[in-house]
Amino acid sequence: MKKKLLSLILAATMVASLLAGCGSTSKTTSEPAATETAPAAETKEEAAPAEETEAADGVQVGIVLPTKDEPRWLQDQAQFESILGDAGFTNQVLFSQGSSATEKTNVETLISQGIKVLIICAQDGAAAAAAVEEAKDAGITVIAYDRLITGTDAVDYYVTFDSFAVGAAQGQYLIDNAPEGTGVPLYLYAGAATDNNAFIFFEGAWSVLQPKIADGTFVIANSSEAVALQDKAELSREEEGKIIGQVTTDWDFNVAKSKAEAHLTAAGADMKGDVLVLAPNDGTARSIADVFATDKDVTSYVVTGQDSEKASVQYVIDGKQSMTVFKDTRTLASDSVAMAVSVLNGETPATDTTYNNEVKDVPAKQTAIVVVSQDNVKAALIDSGYYDASEFTGLE
């Protein structure tokens, strides 16, 4: 894993020219996944309604995303359907709804529909191994999307944002916007312990925050495990796991809210005042920010995020969330589609790095990130066409 934060620029080039003229002109299909408790037969029936059977029979690219309950993944769905549909490739998007069992059923459903390429963002990177091994055994090319699937050789390619750089950017923002002096309280939060990206995000953040923690500029307020390891510049996977186990949000708004409330309730006066908060993504950032904003003993807070969800963009404009890391899903989706098209055309997809998934070095394509704050929110998100100005209030 790279241990450096590169100077990154927004890359939003789409692959329309690459895709032109490829594939059939069948329509795109997209169905929600069944719940985990639904019988397998019912799941398959729901995944291919009668009026879409003809399209489903010819599905070329299957896409499995973690949940439709987070705006981020609905944005990704729209990008996949738009790019693949415009290019004339049949595709189906299924959601796992936070369940590895449903995820596996979704993969099996897509296999039965004859897909040639599977693009999958795993709910649990380790648990997804069994599902993609079934796909691989069926002769399907597997592309891990955004989250690396670990412990298997069945992953052919990986498309991702530079997750280490995301975490490092969050950490650096806290450093650059910290109050003066020493002993500044730092609250750490992380994603799900089942998500490999959560470890990489945290690793990136720790790489820049640790020197400030070690020299006393920042004081960890909510993790005894992190305090015990504060003098270590590089953490092992096991050591990271101990910290994440204490401060995980499970990527869940409610978990984040509950933990923030518990941490502030337990915190003494010296751990309040002007504080810093490492929040792993936008959904958790909003929940945590709301909690810190209502504590009368917290005079100010700086809180990070990522994904540039619409609600968090408004929070940034309003000064409720300090920053968000913009990960342009248009580019990530187009990079994934470019890989899929190469495979369907019998070509080798372009890659620029590798990620080790504990079994193999997976060829990967990294997509750039941009730090967004009040200073550049319009240029990064409105002028680039990602959002329309009419969707927000208070823009200047």
Stockholm file with secondary structure:
# STOCKHOLM 1.0

chainA/1-396         MKKKLLSLILAATMVASLLAGCGSTSKTTSEPAATETAPAAETKEEAAPAEETEAADGVQVGIVLPTKDEPRWLQDQAQFESILGDAGFTNQVLFSQGSSATEKTNVETLISQGIKVLIICAQDGAAAAAAVEEAKDAGITVIAYDRLITGTDAVDYYVTFDSFAVGAAQGQYLIDNAPEGTGVPLYLYAGAATDNNAFIFFEGAWSVLQPKIADGTFVIANSSEAVALQDKAELSREEEGKIIGQVTTDWDFNVAKSKAEAHLTAAGADMKGDVLVLAPNDGTARSIADVFATDKDVTSYVVTGQDSEKASVQYVIDGKQSMTVFKDTRTLASDSVAMAVSVLNGETPATDTTYNNEVKDVPAKQTAIVVVSQDNVKAALIDSGYYDASEFTGLE
#=GR chainA/1-396 SS CCCCCCCCCCCCCCCHHHHTTCSCCCCCEECCCCCTTSCHHHHHHHHSCGGGHHHHHTCCEEEEESCSSSHHHHHHHHHHHHHHHHHTCCEEEEECTTCHHHHHHHHHHHHHTTCSEEEECCSSTTTTHHHHHHHHHTTCEEEEESSCCCSCSCCCEEEEECHHHHHHHHHHHHHHTCCSSSCEEEEECBCCTTCHHHHHHHHHHHHHHHHHHHTTSEEECSCHHHHHTTTCSSCCHHHHHHHHHHHBCTTCHHHHHHHHHHHHHHCCGGGCEEEEEECSSHHHHHHHHHHHHHCTTEEEEEECCBSCCHHHHHHHHHTSSCCEEECCHHHHHHHHHHHHHHHHTTCCCCCCEEEECSSCEEEEEEECCEEECTTTHIIIIITTSSSCGGGCSSCC
#=GC SS_cons         CCCCCCCCCCCCCCCHHHHTTCSCCCCCEECCCCCTTSCHHHHHHHHSCGGGHHHHHTCCEEEEESCSSSHHHHHHHHHHHHHHHHHTCCEEEEECTTCHHHHHHHHHHHHHTTCSEEEECCSSTTTTHHHHHHHHHTTCEEEEESSCCCSCSCCCEEEEECHHHHHHHHHHHHHHTCCSSSCEEEEECBCCTTCHHHHHHHHHHHHHHHHHHHTTSEEECSCHHHHHTTTCSSCCHHHHHHHHHHHBCTTCHHHHHHHHHHHHHHCCGGGCEEEEEECSSHHHHHHHHHHHHHCTTEEEEEECCBSCCHHHHHHHHHTSSCCEEECCHHHHHHHHHHHHHHHHTTCCCCCCEEEECSSCEEEEEEECCEEECTTTHIIIIITTSSSCGGGCSSCC
//
